[in-house]
Amino acid sequence: MHPEIFHIGPFALRSFGLMLALSFFLGIVYIRMRALRENIDVNFVLNLAFVVIFTGIVGARVFYVLFHWSDFSSNLLSSFNPFGSGGQFGIAGLNLYGGVVFAIAATLIYVKLKKQRLWQVMDIFAPALALGICVSRIGCFLNGCCFGMPCDLPFGVSFPEGSIPYAQFGDAHLHPTQIYSSLYGLLLFYVLHRSDTGKKFYGATFSLMLIIEAVFRFAIEYVRYYEAEMETQIGGVTFTYNHLIAVALFAFGVVLFLILRRTKSVARN
């Protein structure tokens, strides 16, 4: 666990921030490569990439604040204040699904305004998002966040004293949920990149991404630790709010796939 790489005054280069920046960089490189291959305006996709990055960060922060409302309700200005009470600079606390929802909404609006092929663009961005999951979750592991529940597995991990996982479970071995997610992101990137070359219609790759992501996220929620405010009960069964979002994403992905396949209005020649 190495949350900070180095520290200069109030500015700290955090491992999570570095991995997040690296995921953005690799995603942009991939998107540019795909745009050139499919004869899409490179400037358009690069501008869209920066729109996605900005709205994704904002959305991730908004969802985190909403899910931890009791921590921010008395002082909403602190939600996006990069200057901490200890003089440190930076914002801690992001929610992946918030970033995904905001980024997708921004993409829909931007692509429509620029009169580009919506689902062709979404198919290009889908593998890049998977690559981002792979890299950024390594940052989560180094940062000591998004950790799992106790386990007896030989590859369980423990975190050092002073970390949030240690405060919750001591030196118990925990599910390395960050590593699970990182490996899953790499596999998802491979599947989406390969399937995109043989798709029958635009939107197929993006729909597949939503479906697979929803299934994986629903499953991993059972071995990941969450605070009580992130959980709710339905019919006496405990779910996390991410469970509910995953169900919505799955339904949306399936319906979208069926609609696009049926209409074939975006089919390739």
C-alpha positions, 0 to 999 in steps of 0.5 A, spaced: 500 500 500 503 506 497 497 512 497 502 517 496 508 517 491 511 523 494 509 530 497 511 537 496 508 542 501 500 541 500 501 538 494 501 530 494 502 525 488 497 520 490 498 513 487 490 513 485 491 520 482 497 517 478 493 511 475 487 515 474 491 519 469 494 513 466 488 510 465 485 517 461 492 517 457 491 510 455 484 511 453 485 517 449 491 513 445 486 507 444 480 512 442 485 516 437 487 509 434 480 507 433 478 513 430 483 513 425 482 506 423 474 508 422 475 514 418 472 518 424 475 526 425 480 525 430 479 532 433 472 530 434 473 524 438 479 527 442 475 533 444 469 528 446 474 524 450 476 530 454 468 532 455 468 525 458 474 525 463 471 532 466 464 530 466 466 523 469 470 526 474 464 530 476 459 525 476 463 520 480 464 525 485 457 527 485 454 520 486 460 519 492 457 525 496 450 523 495 451 516 497 455 519 503 450 525 504 451 525 512 458 527 511 457 533 506 450 535 508 452 540 513 457 543 508 456 542 501 461 547 499 466 542 502 464 537 496 468 540 491 473 544 495 480 541 493 483 544 499 483 540 505 483 542 513 490 539 514 492 544 508 493 538 503 490 539 496 486 534 492 479 531 492 478 524 495 472 520 494 469 518 487 464 513 485 465 509 479 458 508 477 457 516 478 462 517 473 459 512 468 452 515 468 455 522 467 460 520 462 454 517 458 450 522 458 455 527 456 457 523 450 450 522 448 449 530 448 455 532 445 455 526 439 448 529 437 450 536 437 456 534 433 451 530 428 456 524 429 454 516 429 452 515 436 453 508 437 459 508 432 462 512 437 460 509 443 463 502 441 469 506 440 469 508 447 467 502 450 473 498 450 477 504 453 472 504 459 474 497 460 482 499 460 480 505 464 477 500 469 483 495 469 488 501 470 485 505 475 483 499 480 490 498 481 490 505 484 485 503 488 489 497 491 495 502 492 491 507 495 487 502 500 480 503 498 475 499 495 477 493 499 474 487 500 471 483 506 475 478 510 476 471 507 480 465 508 483 464 501 491 463 500 491 470 496 487 474 501 491 481 502 492 485 509 493 492 510 498 496 514 496 499 521 493 506 520 489 504 513 482 504 513 481 497 511 486 496 518 481 500 522 475 496 520 478 489 520 485 489 523 490 485 520 485 480 517 486 477 510 481 481 505 478 479 498 483 483 494 477 486 490 481 491 487 485 486 483 479 482 481 476 488 478 483 490 475 483 483 472 476 483 470 477 490 466 483 487 462 479 481 460 473 486 458 478 490 454 480 484 450 473 481 449 470 488 447 476 489 442 475 483 439 468 483 439 468 490 436 471 487 429 466 482 428 460 486 430 453 486 426 451 493 427 453 499 431 452 499 438 453 492 439 459 493 443 457 498 447 451 494 449 455 488 451 459 492 455 453 494 459 451 487 460 458 484 462 459 490 467 453 489 470 453 482 471 460 483 474 459 489 479 453 485 481 457 479 483 463 483 486 458 487 491 458 481 495 465 480 497 466 488 497 466 492 504 461 498 504 459 503 509 452 502 512 449 508 508 451 504 502 446 499 503 439 498 503 434 493 504 428 490 499 424 485 502 428 483 508 434 482 503 440 487 503 443 490 497 448 496 496 446 502 491 451 499 486 447 493 486 441 497 484 445 501 479 447 494 476 440 491 475 438 498 471 445 497 467 443 490 465 436 492 463 438 498 459 444 494 456 439 488 454 434 492 451 438 497 447 442 491 444 435 488 442 432 494 439 439 496 435 439 489 432 432 489 430 432 496 427 439 495 424 438 502 422 446 503 424 448 496 421 455 496 417 454 495 410 
